[in-house]
Amino acid sequence: MTNTQSYPAWIDLHLHLDGSIPIETARKLAEEQGISAPTTREAFQREMSVMHDCKNLNDYLARFQLACSLLHVREAISECVHDLLTELHRQGLLYAEIRFAPQKSCMQGLTQREVTECALQAMHDSPIPCGLILSMMRGEVTHEANKETIEVAKTYFGKGVVAVDLAGSESLYPTHTFAEEFALVRAAGIPLIVHAGEAAGAESVREAVNGGAVRIGHGVRSLEDPSVVQLLADRKVMLELCPTSNLQTGIFPSYDAYPIRQLMDAGVRVCINTDNMTVSDTTLAKEWQYIIETAHLTKGEVRTILRDTIEATFAPEKIKEQLREAVL
């Protein structure tokens, strides 16, 4: 479904590069780099997309292995960014913020700075305005690499880089253990996003917000603690909702059970996103379709989400005004 006339699929703020590489691009790069991969398109997609037997977030994250192996070569990084932005434009999107972890693309000699430069170079020719979010990674030994990511973000902030994110296995590596990184991002004056309230509960969201996060990736388990929901509402922190991804990782059993209405009724700002178009085999139009039809959103509620989404972007005011004129 890519009918943006019926579903308002115009802005995606939570979109991982490695989880959204177009299948044909991935097949081409695997062949060029001599990476062992399935030969047919159908088998290749099964390798990169989750199946119905996905058990949890860690199982979901395993589907990134092939995609990540492609992103260690300059030309491949640029090609993936270019082809993804071209596909978003084809689907009717007007603006996007793409995120990835440059530290995961340094296995063949590239530095995080060089990796980031490759992505930014591809963005210069983007058919739609976009921003680049640099992701730090959760882990026991990622702290030094995360600090390097912050330094790279400082260099290119305002030159295509718009924010720093924390991603990875939330259940294995608690949010509070990255407080030092959060402080460095705050000191640099760069917006902070944290994946939280997905594989771990509401307390993880509280730690992220108290650490300075202005947007939360997912955050749906905030509902387990009313005080955290109130914290989100009071501080006007945006939740980047990714419905299909959350169903695939077992957080909710169905779209009907997805709690967007509870969050909105509590005064929490939300936006609709894909998370990983290829891994989740979805599009932004599909996500909007599922949410509008199962939550029975009114035109006014859709307008509220779109307005809040625009305000939550890290785009320059000129781009925000263009988006307001186009979609409101």
C-alpha positions as protocol buffer text, in pm:
chain_id: "A"
residue {
  index: 1
  type: MET
  ca { x: 0 y: 0 z: 0 }
}
residue {
  index: 2
  type: THR
  ca { x: 156 y: 330 z: -111 }
}
residue {
  index: 3
  type: ASN
  ca { x: -163 y: 530 z: -161 }
}
residue {
  index: 4
  type: THR
  ca { x: -64 y: 853 z: 8 }
}
residue {
  index: 5
  type: GLN
  ca { x: -383 y: 1016 z: -112 }
}
residue {
  index: 6
  type: SER
  ca { x: -578 y: 788 z: 123 }
}
residue {
  index: 7
  type: TYR
  ca { x: -321 y: 764 z: 403 }
}
residue {
  index: 8
  type: PRO
  ca { x: -106 y: 1060 z: 512 }
}
residue {
  index: 9
  type: ALA
  ca { x: 234 y: 892 z: 467 }
}
residue {
  index: 10
  type: TRP
  ca { x: 443 y: 1206 z: 435 }
}
residue {
  index: 11
  type: ILE
  ca { x: 697 y: 1218 z: 720 }
}
residue {
  index: 12
  type: ASP
  ca { x: 903 y: 935 z: 872 }
}
residue {
  index: 13
  type: LEU
  ca { x: 1115 y: 1027 z: 1174 }
}
residue {
  index: 14
  type: HIS
  ca { x: 1217 y: 677 z: 1289 }
}
residue {
  index: 15
  type: LEU
  ca { x: 1379 y: 500 z: 995 }
}
residue {
  index: 16
  type: HIS
  ca { x: 1691 y: 283 z: 1022 }
}
residue {
  index: 17
  type: LEU
  ca { x: 1914 y: 272 z: 716 }
}
residue {
  index: 18
  type: ASP
  ca { x: 2038 y: -83 z: 769 }
}
residue {
  index: 19
  type: GLY
  ca { x: 1682 y: -209 z: 824 }
}
residue {
  index: 20
  type: SER
  ca { x: 1543 y: -30 z: 520 }
}
residue {
  index: 21
  type: ILE
  ca { x: 1788 y: -97 z: 236 }
}
residue {
  index: 22
  type: PRO
  ca { x: 1579 y: -173 z: -75 }
}
residue {
  index: 23
  type: ILE
  ca { x: 1599 y: -542 z: -164 }
}
residue {
  index: 24
  type: GLU
  ca { x: 1732 y: -485 z: -515 }
}
residue {
  index: 25
  type: THR
  ca { x: 2002 y: -253 z: -382 }
}
residue {
  index: 26
  type: ALA
  ca { x: 2105 y: -512 z: -125 }
}
residue {
  index: 27
  type: ARG
  ca { x: 2119 y: -789 z: -386 }
}
residue {
  index: 28
  type: LYS
  ca { x: 2337 y: -578 z: -614 }
}
residue {
  index: 29
  type: LEU
  ca { x: 2576 y: -481 z: -336 }
}
residue {
  index: 30
  type: ALA
  ca { x: 2605 y: -838 z: -206 }
}
residue {
  index: 31
  type: GLU
  ca { x: 2704 y: -956 z: -553 }
}
residue {
  index: 32
  type: GLU
  ca { x: 2955 y: -670 z: -601 }
}
residue {
  index: 33
  type: GLN
  ca { x: 3115 y: -734 z: -261 }
}
residue {
  index: 34
  type: GLY
  ca { x: 3122 y: -1113 z: -295 }
}
residue {
  index: 35
  type: ILE
  ca { x: 2904 y: -1162 z: 12 }
}
residue {
  index: 36
  type: SER
  ca { x: 2734 y: -1499 z: 36 }
}
residue {
  index: 37
  type: ALA
  ca { x: 2359 y: -1450 z: 1 }
}
residue {
  index: 38
  type: PRO
  ca { x: 2052 y: -1621 z: -147 }
}
residue {
  index: 39
  type: THR
  ca { x: 2027 y: -1603 z: -524 }
}
residue {
  index: 40
  type: THR
  ca { x: 1655 y: -1549 z: -575 }
}
residue {
  index: 41
  type: ARG
  ca { x: 1476 y: -1230 z: -476 }
}
residue {
  index: 42
  type: GLU
  ca { x: 1224 y: -1423 z: -265 }
}
residue {
  index: 43
  type: ALA
  ca { x: 1494 y: -1604 z: -70 }
}
residue {
  index: 44
  type: PHE
  ca { x: 1692 y: -1282 z: -32 }
}
residue {
  index: 45
  type: GLN
  ca { x: 1390 y: -1107 z: 116 }
}
residue {
  index: 46
  type: ARG
  ca { x: 1336 y: -1394 z: 361 }
}
residue {
  index: 47
  type: GLU
  ca { x: 1696 y: -1345 z: 472 }
}
residue {
  index: 48
  type: MET
  ca { x: 1643 y: -974 z: 538 }
}
residue {
  index: 49
  type: SER
  ca { x: 1281 y: -966 z: 663 }
}
residue {
  index: 50
  type: VAL
  ca { x: 1126 y: -1111 z: 978 }
}
residue {
  index: 51
  type: MET
  ca { x: 899 y: -1408 z: 948 }
}
residue {
  index: 52
  type: HIS
  ca { x: 581 y: -1481 z: 1145 }
}
residue {
  index: 53
  type: ASP
  ca { x: 777 y: -1681 z: 1404 }
}
residue {
  index: 54
  type: CYS
  ca { x: 973 y: -1379 z: 1531 }
}
residue {
  index: 55
  type: LYS
  ca { x: 989 y: -1419 z: 1911 }
}
residue {
  index: 56
  type: ASN
  ca { x: 1127 y: -1093 z: 2053 }
}
residue {
  index: 57
  type: LEU
  ca { x: 1344 y: -789 z: 1989 }
}
residue {
  index: 58
  type: ASN
  ca { x: 1669 y: -987 z: 1995 }
}
residue {
  index: 59
  type: ASP
  ca { x: 1526 y: -1226 z: 1734 }
}
residue {
  index: 60
  type: TYR
  ca { x: 1418 y: -925 z: 1529 }
}
residue {
  index: 61
  type: LEU
  ca { x: 1764 y: -767 z: 1549 }
}
residue {
  index: 62
  type: ALA
  ca { x: 1917 y: -1084 z: 1405 }
}
residue {
  index: 63
  type: ARG
  ca { x: 1761 y: -999 z: 1068 }
}
residue {
  index: 64
  type: PHE
  ca { x: 2006 y: -708 z: 1031 }
}
residue {
  index: 65
  type: GLN
  ca { x: 2314 y: -926 z: 988 }
}
residue {
  index: 66
  type: LEU
  ca { x: 2317 y: -934 z: 607 }
}
residue {
  index: 67
  type: ALA
  ca { x: 2229 y: -565 z: 568 }
}
residue {
  index: 68
  type: CYS
  ca { x: 2500 y: -455 z: 811 }
}
residue {
  index: 69
  type: SER
  ca { x: 2760 y: -660 z: 623 }
}
residue {
  index: 70
  type: LEU
  ca { x: 2696 y: -445 z: 316 }
}
residue {
  index: 71
  type: LEU
  ca { x: 2772 y: -111 z: 484 }
}
residue {
  index: 72
  type: HIS
  ca { x: 3152 y: -122 z: 519 }
}
residue {
  index: 73
  type: VAL
  ca { x: 3241 y: 24 z: 177 }
}
residue {
  index: 74
  type: ARG
  ca { x: 3220 y: 394 z: 91 }
}
residue {
  index: 75
  type: GLU
  ca { x: 3028 y: 350 z: -232 }
}
residue {
  index: 76
  type: ALA
  ca { x: 2785 y: 104 z: -73 }
}
residue {
  index: 77
  type: ILE
  ca { x: 2697 y: 342 z: 211 }
}
residue {
  index: 78
  type: SER
  ca { x: 2630 y: 624 z: -33 }
}
residue {
  index: 79
  type: GLU
  ca { x: 2432 y: 399 z: -265 }
}
residue {
  index: 80
  type: CYS
  ca { x: 2211 y: 268 z: 14 }
}
residue {
  index: 81
  type: VAL
  ca { x: 2129 y: 619 z: 137 }
}
residue {
  index: 82
  type: HIS
  ca { x: 2062 y: 741 z: -217 }
}
residue {
  index: 83
  type: ASP
  ca { x: 1842 y: 446 z: -310 }
}
residue {
  index: 84
  type: LEU
  ca { x: 1644 y: 462 z: 15 }
}
residue {
  index: 85
  type: LEU
  ca { x: 1572 y: 832 z: -27 }
}
residue {
  index: 86
  type: THR
  ca { x: 1474 y: 771 z: -389 }
}
residue {
  index: 87
  type: GLU
  ca { x: 1231 y: 502 z: -273 }
}
residue {
  index: 88
  type: LEU
  ca { x: 1083 y: 729 z: -7 }
}
residue {
  index: 89
  type: HIS
  ca { x: 1026 y: 995 z: -270 }
}
residue {
  index: 90
  type: ARG
  ca { x: 861 y: 737 z: -495 }
}
residue {
  index: 91
  type: GLN
  ca { x: 626 y: 646 z: -211 }
}
residue {
  index: 92
  type: GLY
  ca { x: 524 y: 1010 z: -171 }
}
residue {
  index: 93
  type: LEU
  ca { x: 718 y: 1110 z: 141 }
}
residue {
  index: 94
  type: LEU
  ca { x: 799 y: 1478 z: 180 }
}
residue {
  index: 95
  type: TYR
  ca { x: 1058 y: 1456 z: 458 }
}
residue {
  index: 96
  type: ALA
  ca { x: 1252 y: 1190 z: 646 }
}
residue {
  index: 97
  type: GLU
  ca { x: 1514 y: 1151 z: 916 }
}
residue {
  index: 98
  type: ILE
  ca { x: 1735 y: 848 z: 855 }
}
residue {
  index: 99
  type: ARG
  ca { x: 1943 y: 697 z: 1134 }
}
residue {
  index: 100
  type: PHE
  ca { x: 2231 y: 454 z: 1147 }
}
residue {
  index: 101
  type: ALA
  ca { x: 2528 y: 369 z: 1368 }
}
residue {
  index: 102
  type: PRO
  ca { x: 2855 y: 468 z: 1195 }
}
residue {
  index: 103
  type: GLN
  ca { x: 3053 y: 255 z: 1442 }
}
residue {
  index: 104
  type: LYS
  ca { x: 2897 y: -57 z: 1287 }
}
residue {
  index: 105
  type: SER
  ca { x: 3046 y: 26 z: 945 }
}
residue {
  index: 106
  type: CYS
  ca { x: 3413 y: 41 z: 1045 }
}
residue {
  index: 107
  type: MET
  ca { x: 3509 y: -326 z: 1007 }
}
residue {
  index: 108
  type: GLN
  ca { x: 3703 y: -272 z: 684 }
}
residue {
  index: 109
  type: GLY
  ca { x: 3909 y: 31 z: 778 }
}
residue {
  index: 110
  type: LEU
  ca { x: 3669 y: 324 z: 751 }
}
residue {
  index: 111
  type: THR
  ca { x: 3648 y: 566 z: 1042 }
}
residue {
  index: 112
  type: GLN
  ca { x: 3317 y: 685 z: 1183 }
}
residue {
  index: 113
  type: ARG
  ca { x: 3387 y: 1028 z: 1032 }
}
residue {
  index: 114
  type: GLU
  ca { x: 3441 y: 876 z: 686 }
}
residue {
  index: 115
  type: VAL
  ca { x: 3128 y: 661 z: 716 }
}
residue {
  index: 116
  type: THR
  ca { x: 2922 y: 965 z: 811 }
}
residue {
  index: 117
  type: GLU
  ca { x: 3067 y: 1169 z: 525 }
}
residue {
  index: 118
  type: CYS
  ca { x: 2959 y: 899 z: 279 }
}
residue {
  index: 119
  type: ALA
  ca { x: 2601 y: 918 z: 404 }
}
residue {
  index: 120
  type: LEU
  ca { x: 2598 y: 1298 z: 401 }
}
residue {
  index: 121
  type: GLN
  ca { x: 2737 y: 1307 z: 48 }
}
residue {
  index: 122
  type: ALA
  ca { x: 2448 y: 1093 z: -75 }
}
residue {
  index: 123
  type: MET
  ca { x: 2200 y: 1321 z: 102 }
}
residue {
  index: 124
  type: HIS
  ca { x: 2315 y: 1622 z: -99 }
}
residue {
  index: 125
  type: ASP
  ca { x: 2137 y: 1484 z: -404 }
}
residue {
  index: 126
  type: SER
  ca { x: 1825 y: 1370 z: -216 }
}
residue {
  index: 127
  type: PRO
  ca { x: 1492 y: 1419 z: -396 }
}
residue {
  index: 128
  type: ILE
  ca { x: 1337 y: 1512 z: -59 }
}
residue {
  index: 129
  type: PRO
  ca { x: 1471 y: 1713 z: 236 }
}
residue {
  index: 130
  type: CYS
  ca { x: 1613 y: 1488 z: 506 }
}
residue {
  index: 131
  type: GLY
  ca { x: 1825 y: 1475 z: 817 }
}
residue {
  index: 132
  type: LEU
  ca { x: 2081 y: 1224 z: 940 }
}
residue {
  index: 133
  type: ILE
  ca { x: 2067 y: 1085 z: 1295 }
}
residue {
  index: 134
  type: LEU
  ca { x: 2382 y: 915 z: 1425 }
}
residue {
  index: 135
  type: SER
  ca { x: 2307 y: 619 z: 1652 }
}
residue {
  index: 136
  type: MET
  ca { x: 2517 y: 515 z: 1947 }
}
residue {
  index: 137
  type: MET
  ca { x: 2490 y: 149 z: 2041 }
}
residue {
  index: 138
  type: ARG
  ca { x: 2401 y: -27 z: 2364 }
}
residue {
  index: 139
  type: GLY
  ca { x: 2664 y: -278 z: 2472 }
}
residue {
  index: 140
  type: GLU
  ca { x: 2926 y: -356 z: 2734 }
}
residue {
  index: 141
  type: VAL
  ca { x: 3218 y: -227 z: 2528 }
}
residue {
  index: 142
  type: THR
  ca { x: 3056 y: 39 z: 2308 }
}
residue {
  index: 143
  type: HIS
  ca { x: 3116 y: 341 z: 2531 }
}
residue {
  index: 144
  type: GLU
  ca { x: 3435 y: 462 z: 2361 }
}
residue {
  index: 145
  type: ALA
  ca { x: 3284 y: 412 z: 2016 }
}
residue {
  index: 146
  type: ASN
  ca { x: 2976 y: 601 z: 2133 }
}
residue {
  index: 147
  type: LYS
  ca { x: 3194 y: 893 z: 2242 }
}
residue {
  index: 148
  type: GLU
  ca { x: 3350 y: 895 z: 1896 }
}
residue {
  index: 149
  type: THR
  ca { x: 3001 y: 903 z: 1746 }
}
residue {
  index: 150
  type: ILE
  ca { x: 2924 y: 1210 z: 1956 }
}
residue {
  index: 151
  type: GLU
  ca { x: 3243 y: 1381 z: 1837 }
}
residue {
  index: 152
  type: VAL
  ca { x: 3149 y: 1312 z: 1475 }
}
residue {
  index: 153
  type: ALA
  ca { x: 2799 y: 1444 z: 1540 }
}
residue {
  index: 154
  type: LYS
  ca { x: 2948 y: 1763 z: 1684 }
}
residue {
  index: 155
  type: THR
  ca { x: 3152 y: 1810 z: 1367 }
}
residue {
  index: 156
  type: TYR
  ca { x: 2857 y: 1771 z: 1131 }
}
residue {
  index: 157
  type: PHE
  ca { x: 2572 y: 1904 z: 1344 }
}
residue {
  index: 158
  type: GLY
  ca { x: 2390 y: 2163 z: 1135 }
}
residue {
  index: 159
  type: LYS
  ca { x: 2557 y: 2024 z: 822 }
}
residue {
  index: 160
  type: GLY
  ca { x: 2317 y: 1732 z: 769 }
}
residue {
  index: 161
  type: VAL
  ca { x: 2345 y: 1562 z: 1107 }
}
residue {
  index: 162
  type: VAL
  ca { x: 2043 y: 1660 z: 1316 }
}
residue {
  index: 163
  type: ALA
  ca { x: 2054 y: 1441 z: 1632 }
}
residue {
  index: 164
  type: VAL
  ca { x: 2219 y: 1156 z: 1822 }
}
residue {
  index: 165
  type: ASP
  ca { x: 2031 y: 836 z: 1905 }
}
residue {
  index: 166
  type: LEU
  ca { x: 2087 y: 536 z: 2132 }
}
residue {
  index: 167
  type: ALA
  ca { x: 1984 y: 200 z: 1984 }
}
residue {
  index: 168
  type: GLY
  ca { x: 2042 y: -171 z: 2046 }
}
residue {
  index: 169
  type: SER
  ca { x: 1930 y: -433 z: 2293 }
}
residue {
  index: 170
  type: GLU
  ca { x: 1749 y: -243 z: 2567 }
}
residue {
  index: 171
  type: SER
  ca { x: 1680 y: -552 z: 2780 }
}
residue {
  index: 172
  type: LEU
  ca { x: 2048 y: -651 z: 2796 }
}
residue {
  index: 173
  type: TYR
  ca { x: 2203 y: -307 z: 2840 }
}
residue {
  index: 174
  type: PRO
  ca { x: 1996 y: -75 z: 3064 }
}
residue {
  index: 175
  type: THR
  ca { x: 1940 y: 286 z: 2972 }
}
residue {
  index: 176
  type: HIS
  ca { x: 2092 y: 433 z: 3288 }
}
residue {
  index: 177
  type: THR
  ca { x: 2433 y: 282 z: 3204 }
}
residue {
  index: 178
  type: PHE
  ca { x: 2468 y: 534 z: 2918 }
}
residue {
  index: 179
  type: ALA
  ca { x: 2431 y: 843 z: 3138 }
}
residue {
  index: 180
  type: GLU
  ca { x: 2783 y: 961 z: 3053 }
}
residue {
  index: 181
  type: GLU
  ca { x: 2704 y: 961 z: 2682 }
}
residue {
  index: 182
  type: PHE
  ca { x: 2377 y: 1144 z: 2744 }
}
residue {
  index: 183
  type: ALA
  ca { x: 2564 y: 1416 z: 2935 }
}
residue {
  index: 184
  type: LEU
  ca { x: 2811 y: 1460 z: 2649 }
}
residue {
  index: 185
  type: VAL
  ca { x: 2530 y: 1496 z: 2395 }
}
residue {
  index: 186
  type: ARG
  ca { x: 2354 y: 1752 z: 2615 }
}
residue {
  index: 187
  type: ALA
  ca { x: 2677 y: 1948 z: 2661 }
}
residue {
  index: 188
  type: ALA
  ca { x: 2723 y: 1961 z: 2284 }
}
residue {
  index: 189
  type: GLY
  ca { x: 2374 y: 2107 z: 2239 }
}
residue {
  index: 190
  type: ILE
  ca { x: 2268 y: 1824 z: 2008 }
}
residue {
  index: 191
  type: PRO
  ca { x: 1914 y: 1677 z: 2032 }
}
residue {
  index: 192
  type: LEU
  ca { x: 1908 y: 1333 z: 2193 }
}
residue {
  index: 193
  type: ILE
  ca { x: 1680 y: 1042 z: 2100 }
}
residue {
  index: 194
  type: VAL
  ca { x: 1674 y: 716 z: 2296 }
}
residue {
  index: 195
  type: HIS
  ca { x: 1519 y: 382 z: 2206 }
}
residue {
  index: 196
  type: ALA
  ca { x: 1334 y: 300 z: 2529 }
}
residue {
  index: 197
  type: GLY
  ca { x: 1015 y: 141 z: 2655 }
}
residue {
  index: 198
  type: GLU
  ca { x: 1034 y: -129 z: 2391 }
}
residue {
  index: 199
  type: ALA
  ca { x: 1214 y: -435 z: 2530 }
}
residue {
  index: 200
  type: ALA
  ca { x: 1231 y: -283 z: 2880 }
}
residue {
  index: 201
  type: GLY
  ca { x: 959 y: -116 z: 3083 }
}
residue {
  index: 202
  type: ALA
  ca { x: 852 y: 234 z: 3178 }
}
residue {
  index: 203
  type: GLU
  ca { x: 1150 y: 300 z: 3403 }
}
residue {
  index: 204
  type: SER
  ca { x: 1375 y: 286 z: 3097 }
}
residue {
  index: 205
  type: VAL
  ca { x: 1170 y: 568 z: 2945 }
}
residue {
  index: 206
  type: ARG
  ca { x: 1199 y: 772 z: 3264 }
}
residue {
  index: 207
  type: GLU
  ca { x: 1577 y: 730 z: 3258 }
}
residue {
  index: 208
  type: ALA
  ca { x: 1587 y: 839 z: 2893 }
}
residue {
  index: 209
  type: VAL
  ca { x: 1376 y: 1150 z: 2952 }
}
residue {
  index: 210
  type: ASN
  ca { x: 1573 y: 1245 z: 3264 }
}
residue {
  index: 211
  type: GLY
  ca { x: 1887 y: 1194 z: 3055 }
}
residue {
  index: 212
  type: GLY
  ca { x: 1771 y: 1464 z: 2817 }
}
residue {
  index: 213
  type: ALA
  ca { x: 1589 y: 1274 z: 2540 }
}
residue {
  index: 214
  type: VAL
  ca { x: 1353 y: 1499 z: 2344 }
}
residue {
  index: 215
  type: ARG
  ca { x: 1214 y: 1207 z: 2145 }
}
residue {
  index: 216
  type: ILE
  ca { x: 1177 y: 842 z: 2245 }
}
residue {
  index: 217
  type: GLY
  ca { x: 1205 y: 558 z: 1996 }
}
residue {
  index: 218
  type: HIS
  ca { x: 894 y: 346 z: 2059 }
}
residue {
  index: 219
  type: GLY
  ca { x: 823 y: 420 z: 2427 }
}
residue {
  index: 220
  type: VAL
  ca { x: 499 y: 222 z: 2425 }
}
residue {
  index: 221
  type: ARG
  ca { x: 567 y: 50 z: 2757 }
}
residue {
  index: 222
  type: SER
  ca { x: 546 y: 389 z: 2926 }
}
residue {
  index: 223
  type: LEU
  ca { x: 184 y: 294 z: 2987 }
}
residue {
  index: 224
  type: GLU
  ca { x: 301 y: 50 z: 3255 }
}
residue {
  index: 225
  type: ASP
  ca { x: 358 y: 350 z: 3485 }
}
residue {
  index: 226
  type: PRO
  ca { x: 112 y: 645 z: 3485 }
}
residue {
  index: 227
  type: SER
  ca { x: 379 y: 874 z: 3631 }
}
residue {
  index: 228
  type: VAL
  ca { x: 600 y: 814 z: 3327 }
}
residue {
  index: 229
  type: VAL
  ca { x: 310 y: 888 z: 3094 }
}
residue {
  index: 230
  type: GLN
  ca { x: 255 y: 1213 z: 3282 }
}
residue {
  index: 231
  type: LEU
  ca { x: 626 y: 1292 z: 3255 }
}
residue {
  index: 232
  type: LEU
  ca { x: 610 y: 1252 z: 2876 }
}
residue {
  index: 233
  type: ALA
  ca { x: 304 y: 1474 z: 2854 }
}
residue {
  index: 234
  type: ASP
  ca { x: 444 y: 1743 z: 3083 }
}
residue {
  index: 235
  type: ARG
  ca { x: 776 y: 1764 z: 2901 }
}
residue {
  index: 236
  type: LYS
  ca { x: 618 y: 1734 z: 2555 }
}
residue {
  index: 237
  type: VAL
  ca { x: 846 y: 1443 z: 2464 }
}
residue {
  index: 238
  type: MET
  ca { x: 752 y: 1284 z: 2132 }
}
residue {
  index: 239
  type: LEU
  ca { x: 707 y: 907 z: 2107 }
}
residue {
  index: 240
  type: GLU
  ca { x: 819 y: 769 z: 1770 }
}
residue {
  index: 241
  type: LEU
  ca { x: 565 y: 490 z: 1726 }
}
residue {
  index: 242
  type: CYS
  ca { x: 641 y: 196 z: 1494 }
}
residue {
  index: 243
  type: PRO
  ca { x: 333 y: -31 z: 1510 }
}
residue {
  index: 244
  type: THR
  ca { x: 429 y: -322 z: 1284 }
}
residue {
  index: 245
  type: SER
  ca { x: 775 y: -351 z: 1440 }
}
residue {
  index: 246
  type: ASN
  ca { x: 622 y: -363 z: 1789 }
}
residue {
  index: 247
  type: LEU
  ca { x: 385 y: -641 z: 1686 }
}
residue {
  index: 248
  type: GLN
  ca { x: 668 y: -840 z: 1531 }
}
residue {
  index: 249
  type: THR
  ca { x: 877 y: -818 z: 1848 }
}
residue {
  index: 250
  type: GLY
  ca { x: 583 y: -942 z: 2056 }
}
residue {
  index: 251
  type: ILE
  ca { x: 503 y: -628 z: 2254 }
}
residue {
  index: 252
  type: PHE
  ca { x: 141 y: -631 z: 2134 }
}
residue {
  index: 253
  type: PRO
  ca { x: -65 y: -915 z: 1984 }
}
residue {
  index: 254
  type: SER
  ca { x: -247 y: -712 z: 1718 }
}
residue {
  index: 255
  type: TYR
  ca { x: -301 y: -366 z: 1571 }
}
residue {
  index: 256
  type: ASP
  ca { x: -630 y: -352 z: 1759 }
}
residue {
  index: 257
  type: ALA
  ca { x: -432 y: -376 z: 2084 }
}
residue {
  index: 258
  type: TYR
  ca { x: -187 y: -103 z: 1985 }
}
residue {
  index: 259
  type: PRO
  ca { x: -220 y: 176 z: 2245 }
}
residue {
  index: 260
  type: ILE
  ca { x: -200 y: 490 z: 2035 }
}
residue {
  index: 261
  type: ARG
  ca { x: -536 y: 614 z: 2159 }
}
residue {
  index: 262
  type: GLN
  ca { x: -444 y: 565 z: 2525 }
}
residue {
  index: 263
  type: LEU
  ca { x: -127 y: 765 z: 2471 }
}
residue {
  index: 264
  type: MET
  ca { x: -302 y: 1046 z: 2285 }
}
residue {
  index: 265
  type: ASP
  ca { x: -582 y: 1061 z: 2542 }
}
residue {
  index: 266
  type: ALA
  ca { x: -315 y: 1103 z: 2811 }
}
residue {
  index: 267
  type: GLY
  ca { x: -171 y: 1403 z: 2629 }
}
residue {
  index: 268
  type: VAL
  ca { x: 139 y: 1230 z: 2494 }
}
residue {
  index: 269
  type: ARG
  ca { x: 264 y: 1346 z: 2154 }
}
residue {
  index: 270
  type: VAL
  ca { x: 307 y: 1066 z: 1900 }
}
residue {
  index: 271
  type: CYS
  ca { x: 415 y: 1020 z: 1540 }
}
residue {
  index: 272
  type: ILE
  ca { x: 381 y: 723 z: 1302 }
}
residue {
  index: 273
  type: ASN
  ca { x: 691 y: 561 z: 1153 }
}
residue {
  index: 274
  type: THR
  ca { x: 819 y: 245 z: 984 }
}
residue {
  index: 275
  type: ASP
  ca { x: 1129 y: 165 z: 1193 }
}
residue {
  index: 276
  type: ASN
  ca { x: 1271 y: -77 z: 933 }
}
residue {
  index: 277
  type: MET
  ca { x: 1092 y: -93 z: 600 }
}
residue {
  index: 278
  type: THR
  ca { x: 1276 y: -400 z: 472 }
}
residue {
  index: 279
  type: VAL
  ca { x: 1313 y: -595 z: 796 }
}
residue {
  index: 280
  type: SER
  ca { x: 946 y: -538 z: 883 }
}
residue {
  index: 281
  type: ASP
  ca { x: 832 y: -555 z: 518 }
}
residue {
  index: 282
  type: THR
  ca { x: 628 y: -238 z: 556 }
}
residue {
  index: 283
  type: THR
  ca { x: 580 y: 116 z: 425 }
}
residue {
  index: 284
  type: LEU
  ca { x: 470 y: 435 z: 596 }
}
residue {
  index: 285
  type: ALA
  ca { x: 136 y: 419 z: 412 }
}
residue {
  index: 286
  type: LYS
  ca { x: 74 y: 72 z: 555 }
}
residue {
  index: 287
  type: GLU
  ca { x: 152 y: 194 z: 907 }
}
residue {
  index: 288
  type: TRP
  ca { x: -93 y: 481 z: 874 }
}
residue {
  index: 289
  type: GLN
  ca { x: -356 y: 252 z: 724 }
}
residue {
  index: 290
  type: TYR
  ca { x: -333 y: 7 z: 1013 }
}
residue {
  index: 291
  type: ILE
  ca { x: -350 y: 282 z: 1275 }
}
residue {
  index: 292
  type: ILE
  ca { x: -628 y: 488 z: 1119 }
}
residue {
  index: 293
  type: GLU
  ca { x: -848 y: 185 z: 1060 }
}
residue {
  index: 294
  type: THR
  ca { x: -793 y: 2 z: 1390 }
}
residue {
  index: 295
  type: ALA
  ca { x: -780 y: 304 z: 1622 }
}
residue {
  index: 296
  type: HIS
  ca { x: -1060 y: 477 z: 1427 }
}
residue {
  index: 297
  type: LEU
  ca { x: -872 y: 804 z: 1418 }
}
residue {
  index: 298
  type: THR
  ca { x: -1076 y: 1108 z: 1320 }
}
residue {
  index: 299
  type: LYS
  ca { x: -955 y: 1363 z: 1066 }
}
residue {
  index: 300
  type: GLY
  ca { x: -888 y: 1598 z: 1355 }
}
residue {
  index: 301
  type: GLU
  ca { x: -675 y: 1342 z: 1535 }
}
residue {
  index: 302
  type: VAL
  ca { x: -477 y: 1270 z: 1219 }
}
residue {
  index: 303
  type: ARG
  ca { x: -420 y: 1644 z: 1179 }
}
residue {
  index: 304
  type: THR
  ca { x: -298 y: 1666 z: 1539 }
}
residue {
  index: 305
  type: ILE
  ca { x: -48 y: 1384 z: 1482 }
}
residue {
  index: 306
  type: LEU
  ca { x: 79 y: 1547 z: 1163 }
}
residue {
  index: 307
  type: ARG
  ca { x: 112 y: 1887 z: 1330 }
}
residue {
  index: 308
  type: ASP
  ca { x: 302 y: 1739 z: 1624 }
}
residue {
  index: 309
  type: THR
  ca { x: 521 y: 1537 z: 1386 }
}
residue {
  index: 310
  type: ILE
  ca { x: 625 y: 1847 z: 1195 }
}
residue {
  index: 311
  type: GLU
  ca { x: 709 y: 2033 z: 1515 }
}
residue {
  index: 312
  type: ALA
  ca { x: 913 y: 1735 z: 1639 }
}
residue {
  index: 313
  type: THR
  ca { x: 1133 y: 1720 z: 1329 }
}
residue {
  index: 314
  type: PHE
  ca { x: 1483 y: 1859 z: 1351 }
}
residue {
  index: 315
  type: ALA
  ca { x: 1434 y: 2034 z: 1018 }
}
residue {
  index: 316
  type: PRO
  ca { x: 1510 y: 2404 z: 968 }
}
residue {
  index: 317
  type: GLU
  ca { x: 1212 y: 2633 z: 1015 }
}
residue {
  index: 318
  type: LYS
  ca { x: 1192 y: 2691 z: 640 }
}
residue {
  index: 319
  type: ILE
  ca { x: 1138 y: 2318 z: 580 }
}
residue {
  index: 320
  type: LYS
  ca { x: 886 y: 2297 z: 864 }
}
residue {
  index: 321
  type: GLU
  ca { x: 686 y: 2577 z: 708 }
}
residue {
  index: 322
  type: GLN
  ca { x: 688 y: 2399 z: 373 }
}
residue {
  index: 323
  type: LEU
  ca { x: 561 y: 2083 z: 544 }
}
residue {
  index: 324
  type: ARG
  ca { x: 286 y: 2274 z: 723 }
}
residue {
  index: 325
  type: GLU
  ca { x: 169 y: 2422 z: 394 }
}
residue {
  index: 326
  type: ALA
  ca { x: 179 y: 2083 z: 223 }
}
residue {
  index: 327
  type: VAL
  ca { x: 4 y: 1860 z: 476 }
}
residue {
  index: 328
  type: LEU
  ca { x: -203 y: 2077 z: 714 }
}
